[in-house]
Amino acid sequence: MVAGLALLAVAATTAATAGAARADDVAGTWLRDTGLSKVKFAPCGGAVCGTLVWLKPGIETPAKVGQKVFFDMKPSGPNAWAGSAFNPEDGKTYSGKMTLAGGTLTTQGCAMGGLICKSSTWTRSN
């Protein structure tokens, strides 16, 4: 049900311009478009990390609250970051990007050198 939780939750496709992305722009808790999980993004050692903070009750998944699913997300352009995401469903780490546009965070995780990618959209949550 929550297949590809972190894979779908990694980075966006529009991060190609110059400029610095501030970690505090993306900091906070975000609800996945499926409504099944929330991730909290915060600065961590010069990058941005995302930790799973909520799973919808009754969902069967190997993902665990408290598990870091995004890490080493570093600025790659205005409101854009690139780094890695862990997919609890398959136990693998993927490359990815994420972009922020207003109250929407788009993440994209890619495998096989970018040949296979999946995206997800997140909204700010309290």
N, C-alpha and C positions, 0 to 999 in steps of 0.2 A: 504493500500500500504506500509506503513511504520510500519506494524504490528510488535509488539515486538521490537520497536526501542531500548529501553534500555535493555530489556531482552536479546536480541541478542548481546547487547553491554555490557557485564559484564565480565567475567573472564575466563581464559584459563584452560586447562585440565592438563597441565604439570608442575604444581608448587608443587613439593614435596621434593626438595632438600634444604639443609641448605644454609644460606648466606643472605646477605642483598641486597635488591633491592633499588636502589636510585630513588627518585621521579623525579630527573632531567632527568633520562634515558627515561622516558615516557612522560615528559612534552612537550607540543606542541599541534598542531591541527591535528586531524586524520580524514580521509575520510572513511566512511563505505563502505564495498565491494559492496553494492547495488548502491552506488553513490547518495543516497538520503539524506544523512545527514553528518554533521561534528560535532565532539566533541572536545573541548579543555580541555586537562588534565593539572593540575597544583597542586603544593603542597598546602595543606590546613590543618593546625593544626596537623602536625605529620603524616598526611596521604596524599593520592592523591584523588582529586575530578575531575569529568568530567562534563563540562557544554555544553549543546547544543548551538552551535554558528552559524549553518547554516542549512537550509532545502531547498531542491530543489524546486524552484518555481512551483506552481501548484499542489503540493502534498497535499492531504487532510489527516490531522492527528491531534489528540489532542495535540501532542507535540508542545512546544513553544520554540522559540529561547530564550536563557537566563535561561532555566530550567536546574537545576542540575539533571543529570541522573545517575552519579556514585558518590558514596561518601564512606568515611571511608575505602578506599582501602589501606591496610597496607601491607608492605613487608611480603611475605610468602616463599621466596626462591630467588635464583638468577634470576633477571629480571622477578619476579612474584609478584603479589599482590592478596589479597583476601579482600572482603568487601561486599558492597551492591550496587544494581542498581535499579533505579526506572523505571518502564515501563509506559510511558504516555498513552499507548493504553488501559491498564486495570486499571491504577491507583494503582498498587501494587508494592511493593518493594521485590526484590528477592536477594538471596545470589549468589555470583559469584566469579569468579577468572579472572585474566588477565595475559597474559605472553607476553613478548617482545622478538622478535628474529630479530635482524637487523632492517629493516624498516617496519616490520610487527608486529602489535599488534593483538593478538587473545583474544577475550572476550567470556565468557560463563556465562549464567545466568541459575540458577537451581531452581526448585520448588519441593515440596513434598520430602524434605530431599535428594535431588539429584537424584530422580527417573526420573524426566523430565528436560532435559537440552537442551538449544539451544546455538549455537555458531555463532560468526561473526568475520570476519577478517577486519582489518583496515590498511590503509597505511598513511604515513605522508603526510600532505597537507600544503600548504603555504597560 
